[in-house]
């Protein structure tokens, strides 16, 4: 499996996509970028695997081609990805 697929599965996979309405926008070798249309705080989320085997989650608000950085969290462990996503966006990833 490649890194973006692993990141998505650690977030909850298809359940995560269904609950949040997220759409995968790009898959770089070490990064998963998603559009989250239902979130008012940020509508683009980028999760990148760091060399330390932790993740950096960056949230942006993109409007009319301009991106505004909303939040960047470094050193996030795989088991904390869902929690950090929910804290920053207000969207739940499971029932």
Secondary structure, DSSP 8 states (H G I E B T S, - for coil): --HHHHHHHHHTTHHHHHHH-EEEEEEETTEEEEEETT-SS-SEEEEEE-TTS-EEEEEEEEETTEEEEEEEEEEE-GGGHHHHHHHHH---S--
